[in-house]
Amino acid sequence: MCGDVSARRKYESIRRKEQAAQTRRDIMAAAGALFRERGYGQASMHDIAADAGVVVETIYRAFGSKAGLFRAVIEAALAGGATRADVPVEERPAIRAVIEEQDPRRQLELYAATQPGIHRRAGPLLRALRDAAALDRDLGNLWNEMEAWRLTGQGKMAGLLAERRALGEGLSVEDARDLIWTLSSLAVYDHLVIERGWSSDKYRDWLARMLITALLPDSLRARTTGTT
């Protein structure tokens, strides 16, 4: 009898967790759609709750604030989905492939290939965040955190190249980090893809060439693996 009660409680606990996770995903999906459509300021918590099929209080319990919800939606977009956002960046398949690649040129090509998708998914949200950051302290802090997080990630990439003696002569890790951070920024993507109409493939190939030229020594700029 006690075993049946324990099993039932365990089942109910698992079911509640699954329901809570699904509710969280529903809220993030509704919020993401409204943030992209209306921007941060015009996407009300009431409308997000209505679209997600919950009450506003449920959103606050799950995310703490509208800014907290916005952060979660952006992080999910950057990761490629809500279920991937909890996976450490280094363990995501595309990033894992970049880290494990031994040919520095191919490594930068793989990195460049990750950028169009990230900008497509997260770009509308990041533009909304950037536009609202000047008017809201919490969003200003969030924008700064996102940029600092991106800079840290680019620094890891630069450090990996340095460990493999793949940085150009006289190029410091800090300068390499700043070059990656600038070349792969949303601003550069917007200039070329949004304003000038470049295709994602053209942008990807350009970014790979720029990174290879800016970061690698002459001896490593030529293809060494025969891959594309």
PyMOL commands that place a pseudoatom at each C-alpha (Angstrom):
pseudoatom trace, name=CA, resn=MET, resi=1, chain=A, elem=C, hetatm=0, pos=[0.000, 0.000, 0.000]
pseudoatom trace, name=CA, resn=CYS, resi=2, chain=A, elem=C, hetatm=0, pos=[2.769, 2.389, 0.973]
pseudoatom trace, name=CA, resn=GLY, resi=3, chain=A, elem=C, hetatm=0, pos=[4.585, 1.503, -2.234]
pseudoatom trace, name=CA, resn=ASP, resi=4, chain=A, elem=C, hetatm=0, pos=[1.529, 2.355, -4.321]
pseudoatom trace, name=CA, resn=VAL, resi=5, chain=A, elem=C, hetatm=0, pos=[1.184, 5.732, -2.606]
pseudoatom trace, name=CA, resn=SER, resi=6, chain=A, elem=C, hetatm=0, pos=[4.878, 6.507, -3.110]
pseudoatom trace, name=CA, resn=ALA, resi=7, chain=A, elem=C, hetatm=0, pos=[4.722, 5.545, -6.783]
pseudoatom trace, name=CA, resn=ARG, resi=8, chain=A, elem=C, hetatm=0, pos=[1.604, 7.632, -7.306]
pseudoatom trace, name=CA, resn=ARG, resi=9, chain=A, elem=C, hetatm=0, pos=[3.199, 10.658, -5.642]
pseudoatom trace, name=CA, resn=LYS, resi=10, chain=A, elem=C, hetatm=0, pos=[6.308, 10.250, -7.765]
pseudoatom trace, name=CA, resn=TYR, resi=11, chain=A, elem=C, hetatm=0, pos=[4.190, 10.028, -10.906]
pseudoatom trace, name=CA, resn=GLU, resi=12, chain=A, elem=C, hetatm=0, pos=[2.195, 13.110, -9.932]
pseudoatom trace, name=CA, resn=SER, resi=13, chain=A, elem=C, hetatm=0, pos=[5.407, 15.016, -9.193]
pseudoatom trace, name=CA, resn=ILE, resi=14, chain=A, elem=C, hetatm=0, pos=[6.838, 14.128, -12.605]
pseudoatom trace, name=CA, resn=ARG, resi=15, chain=A, elem=C, hetatm=0, pos=[3.565, 15.071, -14.297]
pseudoatom trace, name=CA, resn=ARG, resi=16, chain=A, elem=C, hetatm=0, pos=[3.494, 18.462, -12.527]
pseudoatom trace, name=CA, resn=LYS, resi=17, chain=A, elem=C, hetatm=0, pos=[7.065, 19.157, -13.635]
pseudoatom trace, name=CA, resn=GLU, resi=18, chain=A, elem=C, hetatm=0, pos=[6.212, 18.241, -17.214]
pseudoatom trace, name=CA, resn=GLN, resi=19, chain=A, elem=C, hetatm=0, pos=[3.127, 20.450, -17.121]
pseudoatom trace, name=CA, resn=ALA, resi=20, chain=A, elem=C, hetatm=0, pos=[5.142, 23.335, -15.667]
pseudoatom trace, name=CA, resn=ALA, resi=21, chain=A, elem=C, hetatm=0, pos=[7.796, 22.919, -18.366]
pseudoatom trace, name=CA, resn=GLN, resi=22, chain=A, elem=C, hetatm=0, pos=[5.125, 22.890, -21.087]
pseudoatom trace, name=CA, resn=THR, resi=23, chain=A, elem=C, hetatm=0, pos=[3.491, 25.992, -19.612]
pseudoatom trace, name=CA, resn=ARG, resi=24, chain=A, elem=C, hetatm=0, pos=[6.854, 27.730, -19.606]
pseudoatom trace, name=CA, resn=ARG, resi=25, chain=A, elem=C, hetatm=0, pos=[7.401, 26.799, -23.263]
pseudoatom trace, name=CA, resn=ASP, resi=26, chain=A, elem=C, hetatm=0, pos=[3.905, 28.029, -24.170]
pseudoatom trace, name=CA, resn=ILE, resi=27, chain=A, elem=C, hetatm=0, pos=[4.550, 31.373, -22.474]
pseudoatom trace, name=CA, resn=MET, resi=28, chain=A, elem=C, hetatm=0, pos=[7.899, 31.790, -24.208]
pseudoatom trace, name=CA, resn=ALA, resi=29, chain=A, elem=C, hetatm=0, pos=[6.411, 30.929, -27.602]
pseudoatom trace, name=CA, resn=ALA, resi=30, chain=A, elem=C, hetatm=0, pos=[3.611, 33.449, -27.157]
pseudoatom trace, name=CA, resn=ALA, resi=31, chain=A, elem=C, hetatm=0, pos=[5.985, 36.106, -25.861]
pseudoatom trace, name=CA, resn=GLY, resi=32, chain=A, elem=C, hetatm=0, pos=[8.480, 35.519, -28.654]
pseudoatom trace, name=CA, resn=ALA, resi=33, chain=A, elem=C, hetatm=0, pos=[5.817, 35.962, -31.311]
pseudoatom trace, name=CA, resn=LEU, resi=34, chain=A, elem=C, hetatm=0, pos=[4.498, 39.186, -29.756]
pseudoatom trace, name=CA, resn=PHE, resi=35, chain=A, elem=C, hetatm=0, pos=[7.941, 40.644, -29.042]
pseudoatom trace, name=CA, resn=ARG, resi=36, chain=A, elem=C, hetatm=0, pos=[8.918, 40.062, -32.673]
pseudoatom trace, name=CA, resn=GLU, resi=37, chain=A, elem=C, hetatm=0, pos=[5.662, 41.470, -33.994]
pseudoatom trace, name=CA, resn=ARG, resi=38, chain=A, elem=C, hetatm=0, pos=[5.216, 44.486, -31.704]
pseudoatom trace, name=CA, resn=GLY, resi=39, chain=A, elem=C, hetatm=0, pos=[8.534, 45.115, -30.011]
pseudoatom trace, name=CA, resn=TYR, resi=40, chain=A, elem=C, hetatm=0, pos=[9.094, 45.034, -26.274]
pseudoatom trace, name=CA, resn=GLY, resi=41, chain=A, elem=C, hetatm=0, pos=[7.024, 48.039, -25.223]
pseudoatom trace, name=CA, resn=GLN, resi=42, chain=A, elem=C, hetatm=0, pos=[3.876, 47.185, -27.162]
pseudoatom trace, name=CA, resn=ALA, resi=43, chain=A, elem=C, hetatm=0, pos=[3.780, 43.510, -26.221]
pseudoatom trace, name=CA, resn=SER, resi=44, chain=A, elem=C, hetatm=0, pos=[1.744, 43.580, -23.028]
pseudoatom trace, name=CA, resn=MET, resi=45, chain=A, elem=C, hetatm=0, pos=[1.883, 40.908, -20.363]
pseudoatom trace, name=CA, resn=HIS, resi=46, chain=A, elem=C, hetatm=0, pos=[-1.906, 40.616, -20.611]
pseudoatom trace, name=CA, resn=ASP, resi=47, chain=A, elem=C, hetatm=0, pos=[-1.731, 39.775, -24.318]
pseudoatom trace, name=CA, resn=ILE, resi=48, chain=A, elem=C, hetatm=0, pos=[1.146, 37.347, -23.778]
pseudoatom trace, name=CA, resn=ALA, resi=49, chain=A, elem=C, hetatm=0, pos=[-0.828, 35.583, -21.049]
pseudoatom trace, name=CA, resn=ALA, resi=50, chain=A, elem=C, hetatm=0, pos=[-3.945, 35.416, -23.223]
pseudoatom trace, name=CA, resn=ASP, resi=51, chain=A, elem=C, hetatm=0, pos=[-2.037, 33.931, -26.155]
pseudoatom trace, name=CA, resn=ALA, resi=52, chain=A, elem=C, hetatm=0, pos=[-0.333, 31.399, -23.876]
pseudoatom trace, name=CA, resn=GLY, resi=53, chain=A, elem=C, hetatm=0, pos=[-3.583, 30.421, -22.198]
pseudoatom trace, name=CA, resn=VAL, resi=54, chain=A, elem=C, hetatm=0, pos=[-2.468, 31.400, -18.691]
pseudoatom trace, name=CA, resn=VAL, resi=55, chain=A, elem=C, hetatm=0, pos=[-3.066, 34.218, -16.238]
pseudoatom trace, name=CA, resn=VAL, resi=56, chain=A, elem=C, hetatm=0, pos=[-0.546, 37.039, -15.882]
pseudoatom trace, name=CA, resn=GLU, resi=57, chain=A, elem=C, hetatm=0, pos=[0.405, 35.904, -12.375]
pseudoatom trace, name=CA, resn=THR, resi=58, chain=A, elem=C, hetatm=0, pos=[1.661, 32.616, -13.828]
pseudoatom trace, name=CA, resn=ILE, resi=59, chain=A, elem=C, hetatm=0, pos=[4.138, 34.523, -16.004]
pseudoatom trace, name=CA, resn=TYR, resi=60, chain=A, elem=C, hetatm=0, pos=[5.444, 36.512, -13.054]
pseudoatom trace, name=CA, resn=ARG, resi=61, chain=A, elem=C, hetatm=0, pos=[5.853, 33.353, -10.989]
pseudoatom trace, name=CA, resn=ALA, resi=62, chain=A, elem=C, hetatm=0, pos=[7.805, 31.684, -13.783]
pseudoatom trace, name=CA, resn=PHE, resi=63, chain=A, elem=C, hetatm=0, pos=[9.965, 34.592, -14.962]
pseudoatom trace, name=CA, resn=GLY, resi=64, chain=A, elem=C, hetatm=0, pos=[9.862, 37.235, -12.250]
pseudoatom trace, name=CA, resn=SER, resi=65, chain=A, elem=C, hetatm=0, pos=[9.255, 40.203, -14.543]
pseudoatom trace, name=CA, resn=LYS, resi=66, chain=A, elem=C, hetatm=0, pos=[8.653, 41.187, -18.129]
pseudoatom trace, name=CA, resn=ALA, resi=67, chain=A, elem=C, hetatm=0, pos=[12.386, 41.806, -18.511]
pseudoatom trace, name=CA, resn=GLY, resi=68, chain=A, elem=C, hetatm=0, pos=[13.052, 38.330, -17.119]
pseudoatom trace, name=CA, resn=LEU, resi=69, chain=A, elem=C, hetatm=0, pos=[10.685, 36.841, -19.667]
pseudoatom trace, name=CA, resn=PHE, resi=70, chain=A, elem=C, hetatm=0, pos=[12.350, 38.820, -22.441]
pseudoatom trace, name=CA, resn=ARG, resi=71, chain=A, elem=C, hetatm=0, pos=[15.750, 37.498, -21.337]
pseudoatom trace, name=CA, resn=ALA, resi=72, chain=A, elem=C, hetatm=0, pos=[14.491, 33.905, -21.434]
pseudoatom trace, name=CA, resn=VAL, resi=73, chain=A, elem=C, hetatm=0, pos=[13.017, 34.375, -24.912]
pseudoatom trace, name=CA, resn=ILE, resi=74, chain=A, elem=C, hetatm=0, pos=[16.262, 35.878, -26.239]
pseudoatom trace, name=CA, resn=GLU, resi=75, chain=A, elem=C, hetatm=0, pos=[18.394, 33.135, -24.694]
pseudoatom trace, name=CA, resn=ALA, resi=76, chain=A, elem=C, hetatm=0, pos=[16.134, 30.506, -26.254]
pseudoatom trace, name=CA, resn=ALA, resi=77, chain=A, elem=C, hetatm=0, pos=[16.394, 32.184, -29.649]
pseudoatom trace, name=CA, resn=LEU, resi=78, chain=A, elem=C, hetatm=0, pos=[20.178, 32.312, -29.406]
pseudoatom trace, name=CA, resn=ALA, resi=79, chain=A, elem=C, hetatm=0, pos=[20.287, 28.647, -28.439]
pseudoatom trace, name=CA, resn=GLY, resi=80, chain=A, elem=C, hetatm=0, pos=[17.898, 27.547, -31.174]
pseudoatom trace, name=CA, resn=GLY, resi=81, chain=A, elem=C, hetatm=0, pos=[14.934, 26.666, -28.981]
pseudoatom trace, name=CA, resn=ALA, resi=82, chain=A, elem=C, hetatm=0, pos=[13.679, 26.695, -25.412]
pseudoatom trace, name=CA, resn=THR, resi=83, chain=A, elem=C, hetatm=0, pos=[14.776, 23.120, -24.742]
pseudoatom trace, name=CA, resn=ARG, resi=84, chain=A, elem=C, hetatm=0, pos=[18.336, 23.938, -25.873]
pseudoatom trace, name=CA, resn=ALA, resi=85, chain=A, elem=C, hetatm=0, pos=[18.737, 27.047, -23.745]
pseudoatom trace, name=CA, resn=ASP, resi=86, chain=A, elem=C, hetatm=0, pos=[19.610, 24.988, -20.655]
pseudoatom trace, name=CA, resn=VAL, resi=87, chain=A, elem=C, hetatm=0, pos=[22.395, 23.154, -22.488]
pseudoatom trace, name=CA, resn=PRO, resi=88, chain=A, elem=C, hetatm=0, pos=[25.854, 24.719, -21.892]
pseudoatom trace, name=CA, resn=VAL, resi=89, chain=A, elem=C, hetatm=0, pos=[27.023, 26.597, -24.970]
pseudoatom trace, name=CA, resn=GLU, resi=90, chain=A, elem=C, hetatm=0, pos=[30.088, 24.381, -25.352]
pseudoatom trace, name=CA, resn=GLU, resi=91, chain=A, elem=C, hetatm=0, pos=[27.884, 21.275, -25.477]
pseudoatom trace, name=CA, resn=ARG, resi=92, chain=A, elem=C, hetatm=0, pos=[25.647, 22.447, -28.309]
pseudoatom trace, name=CA, resn=PRO, resi=93, chain=A, elem=C, hetatm=0, pos=[26.416, 20.398, -31.431]
pseudoatom trace, name=CA, resn=ALA, resi=94, chain=A, elem=C, hetatm=0, pos=[27.397, 23.266, -33.748]
pseudoatom trace, name=CA, resn=ILE, resi=95, chain=A, elem=C, hetatm=0, pos=[29.683, 24.845, -31.140]
pseudoatom trace, name=CA, resn=ARG, resi=96, chain=A, elem=C, hetatm=0, pos=[31.087, 21.446, -30.183]
pseudoatom trace, name=CA, resn=ALA, resi=97, chain=A, elem=C, hetatm=0, pos=[32.025, 20.946, -33.837]
pseudoatom trace, name=CA, resn=VAL, resi=98, chain=A, elem=C, hetatm=0, pos=[33.843, 24.305, -33.878]
pseudoatom trace, name=CA, resn=ILE, resi=99, chain=A, elem=C, hetatm=0, pos=[35.777, 23.470, -30.712]
pseudoatom trace, name=CA, resn=GLU, resi=100, chain=A, elem=C, hetatm=0, pos=[36.788, 19.983, -31.858]
pseudoatom trace, name=CA, resn=GLU, resi=101, chain=A, elem=C, hetatm=0, pos=[37.870, 21.004, -35.378]
pseudoatom trace, name=CA, resn=GLN, resi=102, chain=A, elem=C, hetatm=0, pos=[41.675, 20.974, -35.559]
pseudoatom trace, name=CA, resn=ASP, resi=103, chain=A, elem=C, hetatm=0, pos=[42.205, 22.915, -38.788]
pseudoatom trace, name=CA, resn=PRO, resi=104, chain=A, elem=C, hetatm=0, pos=[42.025, 26.634, -37.822]
pseudoatom trace, name=CA, resn=ARG, resi=105, chain=A, elem=C, hetatm=0, pos=[40.743, 27.707, -41.215]
pseudoatom trace, name=CA, resn=ARG, resi=106, chain=A, elem=C, hetatm=0, pos=[37.963, 25.125, -41.177]
pseudoatom trace, name=CA, resn=GLN, resi=107, chain=A, elem=C, hetatm=0, pos=[37.272, 26.039, -37.562]
pseudoatom trace, name=CA, resn=LEU, resi=108, chain=A, elem=C, hetatm=0, pos=[36.549, 29.646, -38.543]
pseudoatom trace, name=CA, resn=GLU, resi=109, chain=A, elem=C, hetatm=0, pos=[34.422, 28.486, -41.468]
pseudoatom trace, name=CA, resn=LEU, resi=110, chain=A, elem=C, hetatm=0, pos=[32.323, 26.382, -39.105]
pseudoatom trace, name=CA, resn=TYR, resi=111, chain=A, elem=C, hetatm=0, pos=[32.006, 29.286, -36.701]
pseudoatom trace, name=CA, resn=ALA, resi=112, chain=A, elem=C, hetatm=0, pos=[30.924, 31.631, -39.503]
pseudoatom trace, name=CA, resn=ALA, resi=113, chain=A, elem=C, hetatm=0, pos=[28.291, 29.078, -40.532]
pseudoatom trace, name=CA, resn=THR, resi=114, chain=A, elem=C, hetatm=0, pos=[26.617, 29.385, -37.117]
pseudoatom trace, name=CA, resn=GLN, resi=115, chain=A, elem=C, hetatm=0, pos=[26.075, 33.123, -37.398]
pseudoatom trace, name=CA, resn=PRO, resi=116, chain=A, elem=C, hetatm=0, pos=[23.319, 33.560, -40.046]
pseudoatom trace, name=CA, resn=GLY, resi=117, chain=A, elem=C, hetatm=0, pos=[20.929, 31.305, -38.136]
pseudoatom trace, name=CA, resn=ILE, resi=118, chain=A, elem=C, hetatm=0, pos=[21.623, 33.036, -34.836]
pseudoatom trace, name=CA, resn=HIS, resi=119, chain=A, elem=C, hetatm=0, pos=[21.003, 36.454, -36.359]
pseudoatom trace, name=CA, resn=ARG, resi=120, chain=A, elem=C, hetatm=0, pos=[17.812, 35.292, -38.095]
pseudoatom trace, name=CA, resn=ARG, resi=121, chain=A, elem=C, hetatm=0, pos=[16.399, 33.795, -34.904]
pseudoatom trace, name=CA, resn=ALA, resi=122, chain=A, elem=C, hetatm=0, pos=[17.509, 36.352, -32.350]
pseudoatom trace, name=CA, resn=GLY, resi=123, chain=A, elem=C, hetatm=0, pos=[17.929, 39.468, -34.498]
pseudoatom trace, name=CA, resn=PRO, resi=124, chain=A, elem=C, hetatm=0, pos=[14.355, 40.803, -34.188]
pseudoatom trace, name=CA, resn=LEU, resi=125, chain=A, elem=C, hetatm=0, pos=[14.462, 40.342, -30.419]
pseudoatom trace, name=CA, resn=LEU, resi=126, chain=A, elem=C, hetatm=0, pos=[17.906, 41.878, -30.025]
pseudoatom trace, name=CA, resn=ARG, resi=127, chain=A, elem=C, hetatm=0, pos=[16.912, 44.871, -32.133]
pseudoatom trace, name=CA, resn=ALA, resi=128, chain=A, elem=C, hetatm=0, pos=[13.867, 45.362, -29.916]
pseudoatom trace, name=CA, resn=LEU, resi=129, chain=A, elem=C, hetatm=0, pos=[16.098, 45.092, -26.851]
pseudoatom trace, name=CA, resn=ARG, resi=130, chain=A, elem=C, hetatm=0, pos=[18.631, 47.546, -28.253]
pseudoatom trace, name=CA, resn=ASP, resi=131, chain=A, elem=C, hetatm=0, pos=[15.921, 50.075, -29.097]
pseudoatom trace, name=CA, resn=ALA, resi=132, chain=A, elem=C, hetatm=0, pos=[14.305, 49.802, -25.661]
pseudoatom trace, name=CA, resn=ALA, resi=133, chain=A, elem=C, hetatm=0, pos=[17.552, 49.716, -23.679]
pseudoatom trace, name=CA, resn=ALA, resi=134, chain=A, elem=C, hetatm=0, pos=[17.951, 53.493, -23.664]
pseudoatom trace, name=CA, resn=LEU, resi=135, chain=A, elem=C, hetatm=0, pos=[14.538, 53.953, -22.060]
pseudoatom trace, name=CA, resn=ASP, resi=136, chain=A, elem=C, hetatm=0, pos=[14.523, 51.194, -19.449]
pseudoatom trace, name=CA, resn=ARG, resi=137, chain=A, elem=C, hetatm=0, pos=[17.299, 50.556, -16.929]
pseudoatom trace, name=CA, resn=ASP, resi=138, chain=A, elem=C, hetatm=0, pos=[16.559, 46.830, -16.638]
pseudoatom trace, name=CA, resn=LEU, resi=139, chain=A, elem=C, hetatm=0, pos=[16.677, 46.431, -20.404]
pseudoatom trace, name=CA, resn=GLY, resi=140, chain=A, elem=C, hetatm=0, pos=[19.820, 48.541, -20.603]
pseudoatom trace, name=CA, resn=ASN, resi=141, chain=A, elem=C, hetatm=0, pos=[21.448, 46.187, -18.121]
pseudoatom trace, name=CA, resn=LEU, resi=142, chain=A, elem=C, hetatm=0, pos=[20.193, 43.199, -20.089]
pseudoatom trace, name=CA, resn=TRP, resi=143, chain=A, elem=C, hetatm=0, pos=[21.634, 44.576, -23.340]
pseudoatom trace, name=CA, resn=ASN, resi=144, chain=A, elem=C, hetatm=0, pos=[25.002, 45.145, -21.636]
pseudoatom trace, name=CA, resn=GLU, resi=145, chain=A, elem=C, hetatm=0, pos=[24.917, 41.625, -20.193]
pseudoatom trace, name=CA, resn=MET, resi=146, chain=A, elem=C, hetatm=0, pos=[24.166, 40.137, -23.595]
pseudoatom trace, name=CA, resn=GLU, resi=147, chain=A, elem=C, hetatm=0, pos=[27.041, 42.007, -25.206]
pseudoatom trace, name=CA, resn=ALA, resi=148, chain=A, elem=C, hetatm=0, pos=[29.398, 41.057, -22.371]
pseudoatom trace, name=CA, resn=TRP, resi=149, chain=A, elem=C, hetatm=0, pos=[28.307, 37.416, -22.720]
pseudoatom trace, name=CA, resn=ARG, resi=150, chain=A, elem=C, hetatm=0, pos=[28.985, 37.562, -26.457]
pseudoatom trace, name=CA, resn=LEU, resi=151, chain=A, elem=C, hetatm=0, pos=[32.397, 39.142, -25.864]
pseudoatom trace, name=CA, resn=THR, resi=152, chain=A, elem=C, hetatm=0, pos=[33.296, 36.393, -23.403]
pseudoatom trace, name=CA, resn=GLY, resi=153, chain=A, elem=C, hetatm=0, pos=[32.347, 33.763, -25.966]
pseudoatom trace, name=CA, resn=GLN, resi=154, chain=A, elem=C, hetatm=0, pos=[34.453, 35.417, -28.676]
pseudoatom trace, name=CA, resn=GLY, resi=155, chain=A, elem=C, hetatm=0, pos=[37.321, 35.555, -26.190]
pseudoatom trace, name=CA, resn=LYS, resi=156, chain=A, elem=C, hetatm=0, pos=[37.129, 31.779, -25.741]
pseudoatom trace, name=CA, resn=MET, resi=157, chain=A, elem=C, hetatm=0, pos=[37.311, 31.367, -29.507]
pseudoatom trace, name=CA, resn=ALA, resi=158, chain=A, elem=C, hetatm=0, pos=[40.346, 33.638, -29.710]
pseudoatom trace, name=CA, resn=GLY, resi=159, chain=A, elem=C, hetatm=0, pos=[41.960, 31.822, -26.788]
pseudoatom trace, name=CA, resn=LEU, resi=160, chain=A, elem=C, hetatm=0, pos=[41.461, 28.467, -28.496]
pseudoatom trace, name=CA, resn=LEU, resi=161, chain=A, elem=C, hetatm=0, pos=[43.201, 29.751, -31.616]
pseudoatom trace, name=CA, resn=ALA, resi=162, chain=A, elem=C, hetatm=0, pos=[46.052, 31.110, -29.488]
pseudoatom trace, name=CA, resn=GLU, resi=163, chain=A, elem=C, hetatm=0, pos=[46.481, 27.759, -27.701]
pseudoatom trace, name=CA, resn=ARG, resi=164, chain=A, elem=C, hetatm=0, pos=[46.880, 26.119, -31.099]
pseudoatom trace, name=CA, resn=ARG, resi=165, chain=A, elem=C, hetatm=0, pos=[49.384, 28.784, -32.217]
pseudoatom trace, name=CA, resn=ALA, resi=166, chain=A, elem=C, hetatm=0, pos=[46.975, 29.845, -34.944]
pseudoatom trace, name=CA, resn=LEU, resi=167, chain=A, elem=C, hetatm=0, pos=[46.876, 33.618, -34.405]
pseudoatom trace, name=CA, resn=GLY, resi=168, chain=A, elem=C, hetatm=0, pos=[48.693, 35.943, -36.759]
pseudoatom trace, name=CA, resn=GLU, resi=169, chain=A, elem=C, hetatm=0, pos=[52.050, 37.311, -35.686]
pseudoatom trace, name=CA, resn=GLY, resi=170, chain=A, elem=C, hetatm=0, pos=[51.711, 40.136, -33.165]
pseudoatom trace, name=CA, resn=LEU, resi=171, chain=A, elem=C, hetatm=0, pos=[47.964, 39.608, -32.730]
pseudoatom trace, name=CA, resn=SER, resi=172, chain=A, elem=C, hetatm=0, pos=[46.967, 39.390, -29.071]
pseudoatom trace, name=CA, resn=VAL, resi=173, chain=A, elem=C, hetatm=0, pos=[44.108, 37.268, -27.770]
pseudoatom trace, name=CA, resn=GLU, resi=174, chain=A, elem=C, hetatm=0, pos=[42.300, 40.455, -26.736]
pseudoatom trace, name=CA, resn=ASP, resi=175, chain=A, elem=C, hetatm=0, pos=[42.592, 42.008, -30.183]
pseudoatom trace, name=CA, resn=ALA, resi=176, chain=A, elem=C, hetatm=0, pos=[41.532, 38.751, -31.845]
pseudoatom trace, name=CA, resn=ARG, resi=177, chain=A, elem=C, hetatm=0, pos=[38.521, 38.605, -29.528]
pseudoatom trace, name=CA, resn=ASP, resi=178, chain=A, elem=C, hetatm=0, pos=[37.554, 42.162, -30.444]
pseudoatom trace, name=CA, resn=LEU, resi=179, chain=A, elem=C, hetatm=0, pos=[37.842, 41.417, -34.166]
pseudoatom trace, name=CA, resn=ILE, resi=180, chain=A, elem=C, hetatm=0, pos=[35.588, 38.346, -33.886]
pseudoatom trace, name=CA, resn=TRP, resi=181, chain=A, elem=C, hetatm=0, pos=[33.144, 40.322, -31.718]
pseudoatom trace, name=CA, resn=THR, resi=182, chain=A, elem=C, hetatm=0, pos=[32.949, 43.124, -34.293]
pseudoatom trace, name=CA, resn=LEU, resi=183, chain=A, elem=C, hetatm=0, pos=[32.855, 41.102, -37.496]
pseudoatom trace, name=CA, resn=SER, resi=184, chain=A, elem=C, hetatm=0, pos=[30.140, 38.737, -36.222]
pseudoatom trace, name=CA, resn=SER, resi=185, chain=A, elem=C, hetatm=0, pos=[28.008, 41.449, -34.619]
pseudoatom trace, name=CA, resn=LEU, resi=186, chain=A, elem=C, hetatm=0, pos=[24.329, 41.974, -35.338]
pseudoatom trace, name=CA, resn=ALA, resi=187, chain=A, elem=C, hetatm=0, pos=[25.166, 45.472, -36.588]
pseudoatom trace, name=CA, resn=VAL, resi=188, chain=A, elem=C, hetatm=0, pos=[27.418, 44.126, -39.360]
pseudoatom trace, name=CA, resn=TYR, resi=189, chain=A, elem=C, hetatm=0, pos=[24.856, 41.452, -40.255]
pseudoatom trace, name=CA, resn=ASP, resi=190, chain=A, elem=C, hetatm=0, pos=[22.145, 44.118, -40.473]
pseudoatom trace, name=CA, resn=HIS, resi=191, chain=A, elem=C, hetatm=0, pos=[24.266, 46.349, -42.704]
pseudoatom trace, name=CA, resn=LEU, resi=192, chain=A, elem=C, hetatm=0, pos=[24.983, 43.572, -45.183]
pseudoatom trace, name=CA, resn=VAL, resi=193, chain=A, elem=C, hetatm=0, pos=[21.922, 41.295, -45.087]
pseudoatom trace, name=CA, resn=ILE, resi=194, chain=A, elem=C, hetatm=0, pos=[19.076, 43.598, -44.046]
pseudoatom trace, name=CA, resn=GLU, resi=195, chain=A, elem=C, hetatm=0, pos=[20.203, 46.861, -45.646]
pseudoatom trace, name=CA, resn=ARG, resi=196, chain=A, elem=C, hetatm=0, pos=[22.256, 45.690, -48.632]
pseudoatom trace, name=CA, resn=GLY, resi=197, chain=A, elem=C, hetatm=0, pos=[20.235, 42.549, -49.349]
pseudoatom trace, name=CA, resn=TRP, resi=198, chain=A, elem=C, hetatm=0, pos=[23.002, 39.969, -49.126]
pseudoatom trace, name=CA, resn=SER, resi=199, chain=A, elem=C, hetatm=0, pos=[21.921, 36.334, -48.943]
pseudoatom trace, name=CA, resn=SER, resi=200, chain=A, elem=C, hetatm=0, pos=[22.716, 34.309, -45.831]
pseudoatom trace, name=CA, resn=ASP, resi=201, chain=A, elem=C, hetatm=0, pos=[25.211, 32.240, -47.823]
pseudoatom trace, name=CA, resn=LYS, resi=202, chain=A, elem=C, hetatm=0, pos=[26.996, 35.315, -49.140]
pseudoatom trace, name=CA, resn=TYR, resi=203, chain=A, elem=C, hetatm=0, pos=[27.198, 36.757, -45.632]
pseudoatom trace, name=CA, resn=ARG, resi=204, chain=A, elem=C, hetatm=0, pos=[28.462, 33.433, -44.213]
pseudoatom trace, name=CA, resn=ASP, resi=205, chain=A, elem=C, hetatm=0, pos=[31.198, 33.122, -46.831]
pseudoatom trace, name=CA, resn=TRP, resi=206, chain=A, elem=C, hetatm=0, pos=[32.227, 36.756, -46.424]
pseudoatom trace, name=CA, resn=LEU, resi=207, chain=A, elem=C, hetatm=0, pos=[32.423, 36.393, -42.648]
pseudoatom trace, name=CA, resn=ALA, resi=208, chain=A, elem=C, hetatm=0, pos=[34.565, 33.278, -42.965]
pseudoatom trace, name=CA, resn=ARG, resi=209, chain=A, elem=C, hetatm=0, pos=[36.971, 35.060, -45.328]
pseudoatom trace, name=CA, resn=MET, resi=210, chain=A, elem=C, hetatm=0, pos=[37.216, 38.111, -43.077]
pseudoatom trace, name=CA, resn=LEU, resi=211, chain=A, elem=C, hetatm=0, pos=[37.887, 36.037, -39.971]
pseudoatom trace, name=CA, resn=ILE, resi=212, chain=A, elem=C, hetatm=0, pos=[40.508, 33.928, -41.739]
pseudoatom trace, name=CA, resn=THR, resi=213, chain=A, elem=C, hetatm=0, pos=[42.244, 37.004, -43.140]
pseudoatom trace, name=CA, resn=ALA, resi=214, chain=A, elem=C, hetatm=0, pos=[42.107, 38.966, -39.889]
pseudoatom trace, name=CA, resn=LEU, resi=215, chain=A, elem=C, hetatm=0, pos=[43.110, 36.213, -37.474]
pseudoatom trace, name=CA, resn=LEU, resi=216, chain=A, elem=C, hetatm=0, pos=[45.304, 33.565, -39.085]
pseudoatom trace, name=CA, resn=PRO, resi=217, chain=A, elem=C, hetatm=0, pos=[48.959, 33.791, -40.112]
pseudoatom trace, name=CA, resn=ASP, resi=218, chain=A, elem=C, hetatm=0, pos=[49.748, 33.566, -43.816]
pseudoatom trace, name=CA, resn=SER, resi=219, chain=A, elem=C, hetatm=0, pos=[50.857, 29.953, -43.444]
pseudoatom trace, name=CA, resn=LEU, resi=220, chain=A, elem=C, hetatm=0, pos=[47.400, 28.875, -42.237]
pseudoatom trace, name=CA, resn=ARG, resi=221, chain=A, elem=C, hetatm=0, pos=[45.189, 30.931, -44.533]
pseudoatom trace, name=CA, resn=ALA, resi=222, chain=A, elem=C, hetatm=0, pos=[45.418, 28.417, -47.388]
pseudoatom trace, name=CA, resn=ARG, resi=223, chain=A, elem=C, hetatm=0, pos=[43.074, 25.459, -47.119]
pseudoatom trace, name=CA, resn=THR, resi=224, chain=A, elem=C, hetatm=0, pos=[44.739, 22.462, -45.499]
pseudoatom trace, name=CA, resn=THR, resi=225, chain=A, elem=C, hetatm=0, pos=[41.916, 19.923, -45.204]
pseudoatom trace, name=CA, resn=GLY, resi=226, chain=A, elem=C, hetatm=0, pos=[40.329, 19.966, -48.642]
pseudoatom trace, name=CA, resn=THR, resi=227, chain=A, elem=C, hetatm=0, pos=[36.887, 20.513, -47.086]
pseudoatom trace, name=CA, resn=THR, resi=228, chain=A, elem=C, hetatm=0, pos=[34.483, 23.265, -48.059]
for i in range(1, 228): cmd.bond("trace and resi %d" % i, "trace and resi %d" % (i + 1))
show_as sticks, trace
zoom trace
